[in-house]
Amino acid sequence: MSQQITFIGGGNMASAMVAGLLEAGTSPSDLRIVEPGKARRLELQERFEVGTTVDLVEACRRASIIVLAVKPDVVPVVAKQIADAIVLEGKLVISIAAGTTTAVLEEILGELVAILRAMPNSPATFGLGATGFYANRHVSAAHLDQAMDILSSIGLSLRFPTETQLDAVTAVAGSGPAYFFLLMEEMVRAGQNLGLAAEDARRLTLQTALGAARMAADTELTFCELRQRVTSPGGTTHAAVSCLQQAGFGQIINEAMTRARDRAIEMGRTLA
Ligand SMILES: NC(=O)c1ccc[n+]([C@@H]2O[C@H](COP(=O)([O-])OP(=O)(O)OC[C@H]3O[C@@H](n4cnc5c(N)ncnc54)[C@H](OP(=O)(O)O)[C@@H]3O)[C@@H](O)[C@H]2O)c1
């Protein structure tokens, strides 16, 4: 049986999920987007041929799955509007809002409501996301299948048994793209210092990052084994990698990610 899915907020993330679901064969008639901006609504209608509306309550009443895809500060506002107007038991509510805990959502939506909190990352906007999610005790096996279909539409999706693990997901995947950007930024700078033109260094760095990611994705080898395979003893890579390790590269990454995790915890407390 097809499920009616209502997205609250028609921004970057909702668009990515709608695009992914349509590509995977979901019928446009099963999708609906609640979006206040008129121009944005028209854009979404034209691009996806799905129904759009400003009528939050009616769109949620018709849905079996509601996806909260608004900014975290808007979540409590729309959640209260929905909870005040309709019975949510039996429906699945998925929130992708950063930092908004299921405890906060349960307090507003009701303690018996099936709530799934997901933490996607920015590459999700073009289908290459890495998402971690936590489901409360009311989320059924059928709900989980439906949620997997929706979240897989924007990339890899993994379930975690405890909600606090989502703070670690934030440190690994949420903030992760920036770590790679920083590494690439520094590689370009170093390439220039070694005599390459900026554009050449940028193109070489980017292609190397893509190639390394593809190599890692296409093999059963661990990252460590891959690194050892491309590092001949006494060679150029060995010289560079030893330099990084002696300078405490591993400890720095560990400390940086611990700080990201701690900041995620702090931000969650502020939103609560
Ligand atoms: N983008 C990411 O990389 C990323 C990663 C992880 C998590 N997230 C989470 O995903 C959520 C959505 O992010 P996004 O990047 O898609 O944001 P976005 O592009 O700003 O989309 C939010 C949309 O919600 C609309 N909106 C505002 N108030 C509304 C209301 N009362 N009812 C219905 N719609 C309303 C906004 O319209 P107006 O523009 O007209 O206000 C906008 O179109 C956020 O909670 C964010 O924390 C995003």
Ligand as a Chemical Component Dictionary entry (heavy atoms), coordinates in Angstrom:
data_LIG
# 
_chem_comp.id                   LIG 
_chem_comp.type                 NON-POLYMER 
_chem_comp.pdbx_formal_charge   0 
_chem_comp.three_letter_code    LIG 
# 
loop_
_chem_comp_atom.comp_id 
_chem_comp_atom.atom_id 
_chem_comp_atom.alt_atom_id 
_chem_comp_atom.type_symbol 
_chem_comp_atom.charge 
_chem_comp_atom.model_Cartn_x 
_chem_comp_atom.model_Cartn_y 
_chem_comp_atom.model_Cartn_z 
_chem_comp_atom.pdbx_ordinal 
LIG N1  N1  N 0  21.303 21.288 4.819  1  
LIG C1  C1  C 0  22.064 20.406 5.485  2  
LIG O1  O1  O 0  23.189 20.089 5.095  3  
LIG C2  C2  C 0  21.532 19.751 6.749  4  
LIG C3  C3  C 0  22.295 18.746 7.374  5  
LIG C4  C4  C 0  21.794 18.128 8.528  6  
LIG C5  C5  C 0  20.556 18.496 9.025  7  
LIG N2  N2  N 1  19.850 19.482 8.391  8  
LIG C6  C6  C 0  18.564 19.882 8.977  9  
LIG O2  O2  O 0  17.553 19.801 7.999  10 
LIG C7  C7  C 0  16.572 20.795 8.265  11 
LIG C8  C8  C 0  16.269 21.510 6.963  12 
LIG O3  O3  O 0  17.469 22.065 6.474  13 
LIG P1  P1  P 0  17.525 22.690 5.021  14 
LIG O4  O4  O 0  18.962 22.886 4.718  15 
LIG O5  O5  O -1 16.660 21.936 4.084  16 
LIG O6  O6  O 0  16.852 24.132 5.340  17 
LIG P2  P2  P 0  16.167 25.153 4.336  18 
LIG O7  O7  O 0  16.702 24.964 2.959  19 
LIG O8  O8  O 0  16.239 26.504 4.971  20 
LIG O9  O9  O 0  14.651 24.653 4.323  21 
LIG C9  C9  C 0  13.727 24.951 5.323  22 
LIG C10 C10 C 0  12.432 25.290 4.620  23 
LIG O10 O10 O 0  11.394 25.383 5.584  24 
LIG C11 C11 C 0  10.557 26.458 5.214  25 
LIG N3  N3  N 0  9.757  26.909 6.353  26 
LIG C12 C12 C 0  10.011 27.906 7.244  27 
LIG N4  N4  N 0  9.000  28.004 8.135  28 
LIG C13 C13 C 0  8.101  27.053 7.809  29 
LIG C14 C14 C 0  6.854  26.653 8.350  30 
LIG N5  N5  N 0  6.331  27.255 9.413  31 
LIG N6  N6  N 0  6.184  25.627 7.761  32 
LIG C15 C15 C 0  6.697  24.986 6.688  33 
LIG N7  N7  N 0  7.875  25.338 6.126  34 
LIG C16 C16 C 0  8.575  26.337 6.678  35 
LIG C17 C17 C 0  11.542 27.497 4.729  36 
LIG O11 O11 O 0  10.864 28.494 3.984  37 
LIG P3  P3  P 0  11.474 30.006 3.989  38 
LIG O12 O12 O 0  12.804 29.887 3.353  39 
LIG O13 O13 O 0  10.460 30.752 3.220  40 
LIG O14 O14 O 0  11.563 30.397 5.454  41 
LIG C18 C18 C 0  12.474 26.644 3.885  42 
LIG O15 O15 O 0  11.988 26.476 2.577  43 
LIG C19 C19 C 0  17.140 21.710 9.348  44 
LIG O16 O16 O 0  16.484 21.457 10.572 45 
LIG C20 C20 C 0  18.594 21.324 9.448  46 
LIG O17 O17 O 0  19.057 21.365 10.795 47 
LIG C21 C21 C 0  20.303 20.106 7.280  48 
# 
loop_
_chem_comp_bond.comp_id 
_chem_comp_bond.atom_id_1 
_chem_comp_bond.atom_id_2 
_chem_comp_bond.value_order 
_chem_comp_bond.pdbx_ordinal 
LIG N1  C1  SING 1  
LIG C1  O1  DOUB 2  
LIG C1  C2  SING 3  
LIG C2  C3  SING 4  
LIG C2  C21 DOUB 5  
LIG C3  C4  DOUB 6  
LIG C4  C5  SING 7  
LIG C5  N2  DOUB 8  
LIG N2  C6  SING 9  
LIG N2  C21 SING 10 
LIG C6  O2  SING 11 
LIG C6  C20 SING 12 
LIG O2  C7  SING 13 
LIG C7  C8  SING 14 
LIG C7  C19 SING 15 
LIG C8  O3  SING 16 
LIG O3  P1  SING 17 
LIG P1  O4  DOUB 18 
LIG P1  O5  SING 19 
LIG P1  O6  SING 20 
LIG O6  P2  SING 21 
LIG P2  O7  DOUB 22 
LIG P2  O8  SING 23 
LIG P2  O9  SING 24 
LIG O9  C9  SING 25 
LIG C9  C10 SING 26 
LIG C10 O10 SING 27 
LIG C10 C18 SING 28 
LIG O10 C11 SING 29 
LIG C11 N3  SING 30 
LIG C11 C17 SING 31 
LIG N3  C12 SING 32 
LIG N3  C16 SING 33 
LIG C12 N4  DOUB 34 
LIG N4  C13 SING 35 
LIG C13 C14 SING 36 
LIG C13 C16 DOUB 37 
LIG C14 N5  SING 38 
LIG C14 N6  DOUB 39 
LIG N6  C15 SING 40 
LIG C15 N7  DOUB 41 
LIG N7  C16 SING 42 
LIG C17 O11 SING 43 
LIG C17 C18 SING 44 
LIG O11 P3  SING 45 
LIG P3  O12 DOUB 46 
LIG P3  O13 SING 47 
LIG P3  O14 SING 48 
LIG C18 O15 SING 49 
LIG C19 O16 SING 50 
LIG C19 C20 SING 51 
LIG C20 O17 SING 52 
# 
